[in-house]
Amino acid sequence: MSEAEKPHADRAVETSDTAGDGPVYAAGAAPGGKAKSAGNETLEVIKTVVFALLIAMVLRIFLFQPFTIPSASMEPNLYEGDYIVVSKWSYGYSKHSIPFSPPLFDGRIPAGAPERGDIVVFKLPRDNKTDFIKRVIGLPGDRVQMIANKLYINGQPVQDVVVSQGEMQDIFGPRPITEVRETLPNGKTFMTQDFGPGGDLDDTPVYQVPAGHYFMMGDNRDNSIDSRVDPLNGVGMVPAENLVGKAQMILFSWEPGSSLWNPVSWFRVRLDRFFTVLH
């Protein structure tokens, strides 16, 4: 409350008495009242800010965390510029649930595991800092392989159906693009896309997923650095401890090139992607 808004009884008012004995003060006032009032207001503002930050921190650690998708590696399901919400409780909590990943404890509390097909945010194993988002394809003990642009899990081909074929234009010029509906062994169904046969990751060795780790792949199969790429240059196997949370929903979506710091770009939104539940 500003000084002008305070009741007169709360303000020091200097007057002169008839005897000329010096200043007297209105009831309830005291010398230095203005300074004390200003100090109290500043303290209240600081308390409010601190409490707000604490509440935001608790929500971020235990409930939800927002992320912006920076690349096309999860197309056609996540686009560059999508702003998503990740649930933090889905797989329990690890040190990576806390900002800056302080080494407070090891493992996950309580222990939790993703299902095959979940879209997961995780810390890149080679630096334990960079946030990546991919889909869980291989569980501990699985054998994963790509043969002639087709996904195999434990020696069995994953069911897939071509949904559409077309052409896209990018910095490399026009090239074919195919959208495929895949169905994982547990029945999880989702769309993938690729640029046809002949890609660098269309044929791979067999990857054996070790205990306590997961094999991640991008839905944009020819444009994703994932567990098919060795851990020195790509992702490799992802330890369970590195899981941050499960991607749940697209809150809103900006077109590439938009920025919070550029008001002109705020209107370049994809309204049809708002509040899209992820599968």
Buried (B, 14 or more C-beta within 10 A) or exposed (E): EEEEEEEEEBBBEEEEEEEEEEEEBBEEBEEEBBEEBEEEEEEEEEEEEEEEEEEEEEEBBEEBBEBEBEBBBBBBBBBBBBBBBBBBBBBBBBBBBBEEBEEEEEBBEEEBBBBBBBBBBBBBBBEEEEBBBBBBBBBBEBBBBBEEBBBBBEEEEBEBEEEEEEEEEEEEEEEEBBBBBBBBBEEBEBBBBBBEEEBEBBBBEEBBBEEEBBBBBBBBBBBBBBBBBEEEEBBBBBBBBBBBBBBBBBBBBBEEEBEEEEEEBEEBBBEEBEEBEBE
